[in-house]
């Protein structure tokens, strides 16, 4: 196929911006949040290479990857290069990329395992939030939903009022994909949620349909991730819990509880929105009760040690 000639000179900032905006407009067409997250790394890559896709080579990609080493954690580099890879694929599928995309390798970063929240610790956190004066039903509902459903924080904050159903469930769009799944919570959580909804309605009309909104702005908007992190951090501190817990710890806890019930990894993957059972193996490998059973079973074939 004859490709158009493109002069290999430095692009203007407006040309770089046009390329990025073209990609982000497409991304925005099927995911509301991803294009916001992708924007930073796509801009950084495009400004770094300063070339149109027709003039890019795999060495440009490799040079950008090398520029990240030593400045970011391995998982951060993996995340950034996954975004850049998706950006390049957008142009590759239009026939605008000269080098084969498989040469743009995305390294696998070693993930740091988050600590799981034990049930006793969760109850302590809930008690702290219940005794807060004045009590924040919003904060309590968010923490209880994170515990019951194992959702990512982005998925929690994307919930809208109309998503809630009478059977203590909601259908959400899984973060990072376009798939949907249903989440469930218990009656205690729903009771707090309903009280919060009454409080939200009594506040008066707001400009957003987001379920969880800010409290102090005159024109309320959806609460942000950082605010929820601060709420959890403060509750953990007041509860005297000496563990490095984060919002993702609730997700680990949810998966561990399912694993201890001997729920198959394939079902767990569906419940938490992972694409394959293999992606949750690092969550469940230490939580399977059958592992102990199998390990002890082999001991029946061994003799007693000689003295």
N, C-alpha and C positions, 0 to 999 in steps of 0.2 A: 504494500500500500504506500502510495506517495504521501509523505508528510509535509506539512507546510514549513517553510524555512522561517526560523525565528532568530534574529540577531542575538548573539550571546553577549549582550552588554548588561550592565546593571539596570535592574528595573527601578522605576520610580516607586515611592512609597504608596502612591495611589494605585499603581498596577498590582503591587503586592496585596493591597487591601481588597482590590476587586476580585482577585483569585480566591482569597479567604472568604469573602462575603458570598461568592458564588457557591462555595462548598457549604457554608453555614446555613444559607437559605434552603439548600436541599436537606440538610440535617434537621432543620427546624420543621420541615414539612411532616416529619413522622415522630419526632420526639421533642418535647418542650424543654426538657432540662439538659439533655446531653449537649446540645449546641452551645449552651452557656459554659459548660465545663470544658468543652473541646476548644473553645475560642482562644484561650490563653496559649495552649501548646501549638495550635495551628499557626497562630500569628508569629510565635517565636521561631518555628521552623521556617516559615516562608521568608521572614526577615533575615534569617541566617543564610539560607541558600541564595536568596535574591535572584531567582531564576523562574521562568515559566516552566510548567511541567514538561513541555517538549524538549527542554534543554537539560533536564535533570539526569544525573547518572547515579548508580548505586553508591559511588564514592561520596557524593554530596550527602546522601542519607547517613553513610558511615561516619562522615566527619561531624555531622550534627550529633549522632549518638555518642561519639568520643567526647564532644564538648560537655556532655552531661555527667560523665563519670567523675567522681570525686566531689561533685557539687550536690548530688541528690542521692537518696537511698536507692538500693537496687529495685525495690518495688515501685518507687516513684519514677525511675527510669523506664521500667516496664510499662507503667501506665502512660507515660508521655509518648513512648514509641508506638504503643498500640493506637493512640490517637493519630499520630503521624501516618502510620500504616493505613488507617482507614481513610485519611485524607488523600494519600497517594492512590489508593484503590479507586476512589471516586474518579480520578482523572484517567487511571488505567482502563476503566470500563468504558470510557469515552474514546479510547484509542489515542490518548494524548501523552502517554508515558512511554519512553523509548526502551527502558530496561525492564526485564521481567520482575514482577513484584516479589517473587520468592527470594530475591536477593536482598530485600529489605527485611532483615531478620529482627524479631522482637525477642530480647533475652527474657528468661524467666527469673524474676527476682525472688529471693528467699523471703517468704512472708514471716513476720514476727507474730507469733501466736498471741491472741488477746486472752486475758484471763476471763474465765466464765464467772457469772454471778450465781452464787449458791442461793438456795431458796431462803435460808435464814437471813442472808444479807439483803435479799430483795424485800423481805418482810420488814427489816430494819429501815430500809430506804422509804418504803411506803408509810411506815409509822412516823417517820420524820416529816414527810410531806403532809400527812393528815393532821399533825399537831402544829403545823405552821400557822401563825396568826398574823393576818387573816389567811385561811386556807386557800390555796390555788387549785381549784378543780381542774384547770387546764393542765397544770404541771403533773398532777396526780394521774390524770387520764392518759397523758402521753407516756409516762413511765410504765403504767399498767399495760398499755397496748404494746409497747416494746417487749415487755416480758411475755405476754400471752401469745403474740403472733410471730416474733422473730423477724420482723420486717427491718429492712435497712432504714436509716434515719431519713434518707431522701424519699423513700416510699411513704413513710409516716407523714412527712410534711406535705406530700402531694395529695393527701386525702382531702376530699371535699365533703361538705355536709350531706349532700345528696347521695354520696357513696354508701352511707350507713344503712344497713337493712335490719329488719325487725328480728331476724333470727341470730343476732349477735355476729354478724359477718359483713364483709365488704369485698367487692371485686376491685383489685388494684392492678395498675400496670407495673410489671416487674421492671425495676431499674436496670439500665444497660441493655434492655431488649424491648421488643414491641409486644411481647407476650403478656397475657393477663392471668391472674390467679386469684383464688378466693382465700381470704384470711378469716380467722375465727378468734373470738375472745369469750371469756366466761361472764356469768351473770353479775358478779361483783364489779368487774370492769365496766360492764354496760350500765350499771346503776350510776357509777361516777360519771360516765360519758353523757348520760341523759341529764344529769344535774348540770353538767357543764354546758350542754346545749341550751338549757333554759336560761342560764346565766348569760350566754352569748346572745340569745334573742333579746333578753331584757336590756342589753346594752344599746340596742337600737340598730338601724341599718348600717352595714359596713360595705366597703367597696370590693371585698373579695369573698369568693365562695370557699376559700381554704377553711378546713375544719379548725385548725389551731391558729389563732391570731394573736397579734401583739396586744398588750393591755393598755399601754399608756399613750399610744398615738391617737390623735383625734380621728384621722382617717385610717382605720385599722388595716393592717396587711398581714400576710402569713408570717408566722414566727420563723426565725432562721435557725440553722443548725448550731451555730455558736451559742445561741441563747439556751438551747436544750442541753448542750454540753455543760454550760455553767450551772444549770439547774441540777444535773446529776452530780457534778463535782462537789457542789455545796452540800447536797444531801448525804453523799458518801462521807464527807468530812465530819458532818454533825453526827453521823451514825457511828463514827469511830472505826470505820472499816479501813484497815491498813493494806489495801490492795490497789493496784493500778487498774481501776475499772474505767471503761469507756462505754459509749452508746452501743458499740458493736459487741460488747460483752453479753448483752441480752440475747443477741442472735446466737452466740456460742451456747449460751445456757439453754435456749430453745432446742437447738439441735442435739445437745447432750441428753436432754430429757427424752427426746424421741428415740435416740439410740439406746438408752437404758431400758426402754420399753420393747426393744428388739424390732423396732420399725425398720423395714428394709431401706437401704440407702436410696433406692430409686424413688420411694415414696417421700422420703425426707427432701430429696432434691426438688420434687414437685412442690412441696409445701413451702420451701424457702425461696423458690424461684431460680434454682441453679439449672444450667442447661443439661448437665449429665451427672449421674451418681458419683463419678470419679472426682468431681470438683469438690465434693464435701468429705472426701476420705480423711483429710487432715483434721477435720472437726471430730469425726466419729471414732477414729482408731483407738482412742484412750477411753471411750465411753461404752464400749460394747460389753454387756454382761457375759455374752457367750465366749468372749476371749478367755476369761478366767476359767470357764467351764472346760474349754478345749485344752487349755494349758494344764489343768489339773488332771484331765482324763488320761493324758499320756503317762502320768506317774504310776498308773496301775501296772504298766508293763516294766517298770524298773524295780529292781530288788532293793532290799534295805542295805544301806552302806555297811561295809564291814569295819569292825573296830580294829 
